[in-house]
Amino acid sequence: MLLAPASLHAAPQTIPLPATLNEQDIGELNAVVEGQQLRAVDISPILPKLESLLSPARSEMLRTNTERLLSPDALAAAGVQTRFDFQNLKLLLNIPVEDRRVQELNLIGVPNFAAATTVRPSPFSAYMNLRGGATYTESSQGGVDGFNNPQLDFDNVFNVHGVVLENETVVNPAPGKSWEKRDTLLVWDQPEKRLRWELGDLDYPVTSLQGFLPMAGLSLHKEDSLQPYRLTTPLGQSSFFLKEDSKVEVLVNGQTVQTLQMSAGPHQISNFPLAGGANNVILRITDPVGRVEYINATLFYDPGLLKGGEEEFNIAAGFPSITDPNSPLYHYSSPPAASAFYRYGFSDRFTAGLNAQATPDTQQGGGEAVWSTLAGTFSLDSGASEDRHIGFGHAERLQYQYYVSRRGRMADGVVTLLGQHQSPNFTLPNPFITPMPQDELWNATAAYSQRLTENWNVGVSYSRQWAGGRTQQETYDLITGYFWRGLRVNVTVERTLGQQQQNGWGAFFVLTFTLNPSHSAFASYDTRSRVSRAEWQYTEPATIDTIDATLGVQNAPDETTGYGSVRYTGRRVELDVSQDALSRNDSMTSVHWGAALVYADGTFGVSRPVSDSFLLIESTDSLHDDGGVGVERQGQRFLAQEDWLGPAVLPQVTAYYPQHLLVEPLQAAADFDPQTGDLRLEPTYRSGALVRLGQEATAYITATLLWADGKLAVLQAGTLKGSDGTTMEFISNRDGTVYLHGLKAGSYSATLAGHPEAAFTITIPATKEKNLNLGSIRVPITE
């Protein structure tokens, strides 16, 4: 509808108008217009979008307004400016930047991508990693020369509906031992609760002053890897305001982690990918005309802190185990033991917890706390033990870290202080060791590091150890580093005093030069041992079907030795050959290899060793006949591809991390629907999955229908029916031609809708031809 000039003084009327919001098209909105004046707008279609863009206070004004039509004044009061462009009959809405809601961006979150097919783990999968190695010793200080017994390691994993059984067996693990069974473990995860149950030879976490005690039993603990994108530790955040739509580059420690196009208004970026300690964060903002603004911040990350409300815990109980030199099986005859801890984040700045371990003879318990303040981060660990042989003991550890913000001459400096104490009778539960009173131990460390310029940094440290009131060792260190493009130089000067063989001054020099992404050179020299090394390293940019190499020379006062290695990483096998110069007069040659046999949903595959989970991709029918498929193209290579050894296998799939994969035919002319190769993989712990792609070959078929008297059967509708029940309708054109597609080879019974009594046969031969003409086919009746 158009408003004519004659309607300037017409009565109010409701009309649909195209509308924009912040210069972005949002479709049509119904508006009440009187002449050239805008009287009201129906915002109900865009109310959710307005609420997401407006500040909470402004958004509440819209939410509490029950009117469907709002006047321009009411919208302005809620922070939405309106303008009616009468000449173009268009409605322009705008939210001033000062009234916009803070837009939050989480840099570490679940990847948001879609795929045509979601691949989940098979109900039953299994794999066996097989690794082997042999060593030839040319010379050694221990007098052991010649070949050792080749060692084989079998790592078996079975996954049944998410319950995982793991077992490891080693052949020739040590001289005089033909085989040995290692850990056997049953694992069940509850990802939605971040809980992991274990039964068998446990692999449980410890904290604070606790020690890991191998045992066979049952454990339950929080496992963050079950929800890898859930943040349980507080990471830094930065708030800023954009006057105009701008490009924002996020740099952490000199590396660009993300580039974003952000709209005008207030923003908050949170959860930077930080490393432990002080991190340099830069936001580089480029506005539409090219002006660049920098926002700098130094964020300190302590992995010991938990976010407010987050918790960590472990409960484990069982029978301690130890390797038996006279048996291939573990020794489990000790009394039972238990280990537990609980940590809780009371706020983003304060985390505390309790822990305990016990055997019938020894009990140990303690507490820990991490407190982040403006004056630095304090960490306290304390523990006490009671043993029936030596009595009561205690231990404490206090650590302090402080970073200097990016202001002043000491900017980016980091201070670390550490103090430890252990009483003579403190001991950790271990039924295989009889504890004895030791000297009282003290340890103190102080360190300071400072970035002087963009290329220079320097650090100093001092440490001292006491035992029984006597200094065991006292060390002074000065460390400096220079970085420029591909050149890195590090020098450590150290003075050691105490009951050591090598007291006095010493220095260690390291030089690394990166020529390009593939080639680098390394050199080092130790003034105390007077041993120097120089080596060249080659690393292929690709990650599969690659050969990496190292070649070097070691010079000692009484010997010069060459060393090197060549490593091949293939799709089906890994191979490593190395010549090592371990220390003075120690030289050996080693060969190591690894492969895996995988199984999922009735299909076997051969691969290099599986690190966690795997994916099998198998082509069928015509796609297989045309050469098969490859997975995840890297230039001219695929991470995995089919060959004479069978299906493609992707062996390095990380559990609980959704992954986007693209599968392509190895031959471009293959009959392949690209959408079927667009996969979203959702693996669980040590799982396997199978994807089958392809279908039986089908051709584009044409045939000409003739009546019994040879005339063209034009514009005739009919139906085909195969022996397997497949049906297809068809119709002939004015030339009597029928077009068919998607039918397998075989014979089909055909009937025409107007003559159901006159059935005839259409036979499709087995062929690889893409376009097939069956010629003339007679209908056994005359029209």
LINMOKA-V29387 format. One record per residue. N is the residue number from 1. RES is the residue in one letter. D_CENTER is the distance of its C-alpha to the mean C-alpha in Angstrom with 1 decimal. Layout:
BEGIN
n = <N;N>
res = <RES;RES>
d_center = <D_CENTER;D_CENTER>
END
This chain:
BEGIN
n = <1;2;3;4;5;6;7;8;9;10;11;12;13;14;15;16;17;18;19;20;21;22;23;24;25;26;27;28;29;30;31;32;33;34;35;36;37;38;39;40;41;42;43;44;45;46;47;48;49;50;51;52;53;54;55;56;57;58;59;60;61;62;63;64;65;66;67;68;69;70;71;72;73;74;75;76;77;78;79;80;81;82;83;84;85;86;87;88;89;90;91;92;93;94;95;96;97;98;99;100;101;102;103;104;105;106;107;108;109;110;111;112;113;114;115;116;117;118;119;120;121;122;123;124;125;126;127;128;129;130;131;132;133;134;135;136;137;138;139;140;141;142;143;144;145;146;147;148;149;150;151;152;153;154;155;156;157;158;159;160;161;162;163;164;165;166;167;168;169;170;171;172;173;174;175;176;177;178;179;180;181;182;183;184;185;186;187;188;189;190;191;192;193;194;195;196;197;198;199;200;201;202;203;204;205;206;207;208;209;210;211;212;213;214;215;216;217;218;219;220;221;222;223;224;225;226;227;228;229;230;231;232;233;234;235;236;237;238;239;240;241;242;243;244;245;246;247;248;249;250;251;252;253;254;255;256;257;258;259;260;261;262;263;264;265;266;267;268;269;270;271;272;273;274;275;276;277;278;279;280;281;282;283;284;285;286;287;288;289;290;291;292;293;294;295;296;297;298;299;300;301;302;303;304;305;306;307;308;309;310;311;312;313;314;315;316;317;318;319;320;321;322;323;324;325;326;327;328;329;330;331;332;333;334;335;336;337;338;339;340;341;342;343;344;345;346;347;348;349;350;351;352;353;354;355;356;357;358;359;360;361;362;363;364;365;366;367;368;369;370;371;372;373;374;375;376;377;378;379;380;381;382;383;384;385;386;387;388;389;390;391;392;393;394;395;396;397;398;399;400;401;402;403;404;405;406;407;408;409;410;411;412;413;414;415;416;417;418;419;420;421;422;423;424;425;426;427;428;429;430;431;432;433;434;435;436;437;438;439;440;441;442;443;444;445;446;447;448;449;450;451;452;453;454;455;456;457;458;459;460;461;462;463;464;465;466;467;468;469;470;471;472;473;474;475;476;477;478;479;480;481;482;483;484;485;486;487;488;489;490;491;492;493;494;495;496;497;498;499;500;501;502;503;504;505;506;507;508;509;510;511;512;513;514;515;516;517;518;519;520;521;522;523;524;525;526;527;528;529;530;531;532;533;534;535;536;537;538;539;540;541;542;543;544;545;546;547;548;549;550;551;552;553;554;555;556;557;558;559;560;561;562;563;564;565;566;567;568;569;570;571;572;573;574;575;576;577;578;579;580;581;582;583;584;585;586;587;588;589;590;591;592;593;594;595;596;597;598;599;600;601;602;603;604;605;606;607;608;609;610;611;612;613;614;615;616;617;618;619;620;621;622;623;624;625;626;627;628;629;630;631;632;633;634;635;636;637;638;639;640;641;642;643;644;645;646;647;648;649;650;651;652;653;654;655;656;657;658;659;660;661;662;663;664;665;666;667;668;669;670;671;672;673;674;675;676;677;678;679;680;681;682;683;684;685;686;687;688;689;690;691;692;693;694;695;696;697;698;699;700;701;702;703;704;705;706;707;708;709;710;711;712;713;714;715;716;717;718;719;720;721;722;723;724;725;726;727;728;729;730;731;732;733;734;735;736;737;738;739;740;741;742;743;744;745;746;747;748;749;750;751;752;753;754;755;756;757;758;759;760;761;762;763;764;765;766;767;768;769;770;771;772;773;774;775;776;777;778;779;780;781;782;783>
res = <M;L;L;A;P;A;S;L;H;A;A;P;Q;T;I;P;L;P;A;T;L;N;E;Q;D;I;G;E;L;N;A;V;V;E;G;Q;Q;L;R;A;V;D;I;S;P;I;L;P;K;L;E;S;L;L;S;P;A;R;S;E;M;L;R;T;N;T;E;R;L;L;S;P;D;A;L;A;A;A;G;V;Q;T;R;F;D;F;Q;N;L;K;L;L;L;N;I;P;V;E;D;R;R;V;Q;E;L;N;L;I;G;V;P;N;F;A;A;A;T;T;V;R;P;S;P;F;S;A;Y;M;N;L;R;G;G;A;T;Y;T;E;S;S;Q;G;G;V;D;G;F;N;N;P;Q;L;D;F;D;N;V;F;N;V;H;G;V;V;L;E;N;E;T;V;V;N;P;A;P;G;K;S;W;E;K;R;D;T;L;L;V;W;D;Q;P;E;K;R;L;R;W;E;L;G;D;L;D;Y;P;V;T;S;L;Q;G;F;L;P;M;A;G;L;S;L;H;K;E;D;S;L;Q;P;Y;R;L;T;T;P;L;G;Q;S;S;F;F;L;K;E;D;S;K;V;E;V;L;V;N;G;Q;T;V;Q;T;L;Q;M;S;A;G;P;H;Q;I;S;N;F;P;L;A;G;G;A;N;N;V;I;L;R;I;T;D;P;V;G;R;V;E;Y;I;N;A;T;L;F;Y;D;P;G;L;L;K;G;G;E;E;E;F;N;I;A;A;G;F;P;S;I;T;D;P;N;S;P;L;Y;H;Y;S;S;P;P;A;A;S;A;F;Y;R;Y;G;F;S;D;R;F;T;A;G;L;N;A;Q;A;T;P;D;T;Q;Q;G;G;G;E;A;V;W;S;T;L;A;G;T;F;S;L;D;S;G;A;S;E;D;R;H;I;G;F;G;H;A;E;R;L;Q;Y;Q;Y;Y;V;S;R;R;G;R;M;A;D;G;V;V;T;L;L;G;Q;H;Q;S;P;N;F;T;L;P;N;P;F;I;T;P;M;P;Q;D;E;L;W;N;A;T;A;A;Y;S;Q;R;L;T;E;N;W;N;V;G;V;S;Y;S;R;Q;W;A;G;G;R;T;Q;Q;E;T;Y;D;L;I;T;G;Y;F;W;R;G;L;R;V;N;V;T;V;E;R;T;L;G;Q;Q;Q;Q;N;G;W;G;A;F;F;V;L;T;F;T;L;N;P;S;H;S;A;F;A;S;Y;D;T;R;S;R;V;S;R;A;E;W;Q;Y;T;E;P;A;T;I;D;T;I;D;A;T;L;G;V;Q;N;A;P;D;E;T;T;G;Y;G;S;V;R;Y;T;G;R;R;V;E;L;D;V;S;Q;D;A;L;S;R;N;D;S;M;T;S;V;H;W;G;A;A;L;V;Y;A;D;G;T;F;G;V;S;R;P;V;S;D;S;F;L;L;I;E;S;T;D;S;L;H;D;D;G;G;V;G;V;E;R;Q;G;Q;R;F;L;A;Q;E;D;W;L;G;P;A;V;L;P;Q;V;T;A;Y;Y;P;Q;H;L;L;V;E;P;L;Q;A;A;A;D;F;D;P;Q;T;G;D;L;R;L;E;P;T;Y;R;S;G;A;L;V;R;L;G;Q;E;A;T;A;Y;I;T;A;T;L;L;W;A;D;G;K;L;A;V;L;Q;A;G;T;L;K;G;S;D;G;T;T;M;E;F;I;S;N;R;D;G;T;V;Y;L;H;G;L;K;A;G;S;Y;S;A;T;L;A;G;H;P;E;A;A;F;T;I;T;I;P;A;T;K;E;K;N;L;N;L;G;S;I;R;V;P;I;T;E>
d_center = <55.2;56.7;58.5;61.8;63.6;66.3;64.0;63.5;65.5;64.4;63.3;59.6;57.6;54.0;52.2;48.6;47.3;44.2;42.2;39.6;37.5;36.5;37.6;35.3;37.0;36.7;39.3;42.8;44.1;47.5;49.7;53.3;55.2;58.8;60.2;57.9;56.5;53.3;54.2;51.0;47.6;45.8;42.3;41.2;39.0;37.0;37.2;33.6;32.5;35.1;34.1;30.4;31.8;34.7;34.6;34.9;38.7;39.4;37.3;39.3;42.5;41.5;40.2;43.5;45.7;47.0;48.6;47.2;48.8;48.4;50.6;49.4;50.6;48.6;45.4;46.1;46.5;43.0;41.6;41.8;44.2;45.9;48.1;50.1;50.5;53.8;54.3;51.0;50.9;47.4;45.9;43.8;41.7;40.0;38.4;39.2;36.2;37.7;37.6;34.0;31.4;28.7;25.7;22.5;19.2;15.9;13.6;10.7;10.8;10.1;10.0;13.6;14.6;17.2;18.1;21.4;20.2;17.8;17.2;17.1;17.6;21.1;23.6;24.1;22.0;22.4;21.7;23.4;22.1;25.2;25.3;28.5;30.1;33.5;34.9;38.2;39.5;42.1;43.0;42.1;43.7;43.7;45.8;43.4;43.6;42.9;40.4;38.6;38.0;35.0;32.2;30.2;27.2;26.5;23.2;23.8;21.6;23.0;21.4;24.0;23.1;20.1;22.2;21.0;23.6;22.6;25.3;25.8;29.1;30.2;33.4;35.4;33.3;36.2;39.8;42.0;39.3;38.7;35.7;33.6;31.5;28.5;26.4;26.6;24.4;24.2;21.1;21.0;18.3;19.2;16.0;18.2;19.6;16.8;19.3;19.1;22.5;23.4;26.7;27.9;27.0;24.8;21.7;22.0;21.0;23.8;24.4;27.1;29.9;29.1;28.9;27.0;29.7;28.9;30.3;30.5;30.5;28.5;25.8;23.9;21.3;18.8;15.3;12.7;9.8;11.7;11.0;7.7;8.9;12.3;13.6;16.0;17.0;19.0;17.7;20.2;21.6;24.1;26.9;28.9;31.4;31.6;35.2;34.2;31.3;29.3;26.3;24.1;21.9;19.6;19.7;18.2;20.0;21.2;18.1;17.8;14.6;16.0;19.4;21.0;24.4;25.8;29.0;31.9;31.9;30.3;26.5;24.1;20.7;18.8;15.7;15.4;12.5;15.1;15.8;18.3;21.8;23.2;21.2;23.0;21.9;23.9;24.2;26.1;28.1;30.1;32.6;34.2;36.9;34.7;35.3;32.5;31.9;29.7;28.5;27.6;26.3;25.4;23.0;22.9;19.9;20.8;18.1;21.0;21.7;20.7;21.0;24.4;24.7;21.6;22.4;21.3;23.5;24.2;27.3;28.0;31.4;32.8;34.8;33.9;33.5;34.4;34.7;38.3;39.7;42.3;40.1;36.9;35.8;34.7;37.5;37.2;40.7;39.9;40.5;37.5;35.1;32.8;30.0;28.7;27.4;26.7;25.3;25.6;24.9;28.3;27.2;24.5;26.8;28.0;26.4;28.6;28.7;30.9;30.4;32.7;33.2;36.3;38.3;42.0;43.1;40.6;38.9;36.6;35.4;34.1;32.4;30.0;29.6;27.5;29.3;28.3;31.3;32.6;34.2;31.1;28.8;30.7;29.3;31.8;31.5;34.6;35.6;38.9;39.9;42.9;43.9;47.1;47.9;47.5;47.2;45.3;42.9;40.4;37.7;36.2;33.5;33.4;31.0;31.4;29.3;30.4;29.3;31.8;30.9;31.4;35.2;38.0;38.4;36.1;33.1;29.7;31.3;29.6;31.9;30.9;33.5;33.2;35.9;36.0;38.9;39.6;42.9;44.7;44.1;40.5;38.6;35.5;36.2;36.4;39.1;39.2;40.4;43.6;43.1;45.7;46.4;44.9;45.8;44.6;41.5;40.6;37.9;37.6;35.3;35.5;33.3;33.2;31.2;32.0;30.9;34.3;33.4;30.5;31.1;32.5;31.4;33.4;33.1;35.6;35.4;37.9;37.6;40.3;40.5;43.5;44.6;47.9;48.8;48.6;46.2;44.1;42.2;42.1;39.8;39.8;37.0;36.9;33.7;33.6;31.3;31.8;29.2;30.4;28.5;27.6;29.9;28.9;31.7;31.5;34.6;35.0;38.5;39.2;42.3;42.4;45.3;45.9;46.4;44.4;45.6;44.2;45.5;46.1;44.3;41.6;39.2;36.0;35.2;32.0;31.8;28.8;29.3;26.8;28.9;26.3;22.7;24.1;26.9;27.2;30.0;30.2;33.2;34.1;37.3;38.1;41.7;42.2;41.5;42.5;39.7;38.2;35.4;34.6;32.0;30.5;27.0;25.9;22.4;22.0;19.8;18.6;16.3;18.6;22.4;22.5;24.9;24.1;27.1;28.4;32.2;33.9;37.0;37.8;41.1;42.7;46.3;47.6;45.2;43.1;40.3;38.0;34.5;31.7;29.1;28.0;24.7;24.2;20.9;21.9;20.6;22.9;23.4;22.6;25.6;26.4;29.9;30.6;33.7;33.2;35.5;34.4;37.4;41.1;42.6;39.4;38.4;36.6;35.2;32.3;30.9;27.6;26.1;23.6;23.3;22.4;24.2;22.2;23.8;23.1;25.8;28.5;26.9;26.3;24.4;24.2;21.1;20.0;18.7;15.9;13.2;12.1;12.8;14.5;16.0;19.6;21.2;25.0;27.5;30.9;34.4;35.0;31.4;31.6;35.0;33.9;31.4;28.3;24.9;21.9;18.2;16.2;18.9;18.6;22.0;24.5;22.1;19.8;16.8;18.8;22.3;25.4;28.2;31.2;29.0;27.8;24.7;21.6;18.8;15.1;14.5;10.9;9.1;6.6;8.7;8.6;5.7;8.3;8.6;11.7;13.9;17.4;20.1;23.3;26.7;27.6;31.0;31.2;34.3;32.8;33.3;29.8;28.6;25.5;24.6;24.2;21.5;19.3;16.8;14.1;12.5;12.0;11.7;12.9;13.4;14.8;15.9;17.3;18.2;20.9;21.6;25.2;26.2;29.8;33.2;36.7;38.3;40.3;42.6;44.2;47.7;51.0;54.4;57.8;59.7;63.5;66.1;68.5;71.0;68.4;67.9;64.4;62.8;61.4;59.4;59.1;56.3;55.3;52.8;51.3;50.6;49.0;49.7;46.3;47.0;45.3;47.2;47.2;49.6;51.1;53.8;55.9;56.5;59.9;59.9;59.3;55.8;53.0;49.2;46.9;43.1;40.6;43.1;42.8;45.6;48.6;51.8;51.9;54.9;55.7;58.0;59.1;59.3;62.9;64.0;62.0;64.8;64.2;61.0;59.9;57.1;54.4;52.8;49.5;49.3;46.2;45.2;42.3;44.2;42.4;45.7;48.5;52.0;53.9;57.2;59.9;59.8;63.0;63.3;66.2;68.1;70.0;69.2>
END
